[in-house]
Amino acid sequence: MVKPATTKLSTRGQVVIPEEIRNRLGLEPGAQFVVIGEGDVVVLKTLTAPRLEELKSLLDKVQDAAKAAGVTPAEVERAIQEVRASK
């Protein structure tokens, strides 16, 4: 069993992840996390960039779904422009 570690919340809202845990998980400065809080539990889940193969697979699925729905490239471009204009 992995030995638990303790840490503190700083006055700036920062939490230090203990070195042993950072090393074991391969966490480097700049690592990003999703933070979930419920009751007295806080969970940090690391975010990792998807592999190129995963992105390709996702893009293929999106393109297939768009074709099946009858969405044209012009409609996609128009939607992108509308979102950009609304910012």
Secondary structure as GFF3:
##gff-version 3
##sequence-region A 1 87
A	DSSP	alpha_helix	19	25	.	.	.	ID=ss1
A	DSSP	beta_strand	32	38	.	.	.	ID=ss2
A	DSSP	beta_strand	41	47	.	.	.	ID=ss3
A	DSSP	alpha_helix	52	69	.	.	.	ID=ss4
A	DSSP	alpha_helix	73	85	.	.	.	ID=ss5
###
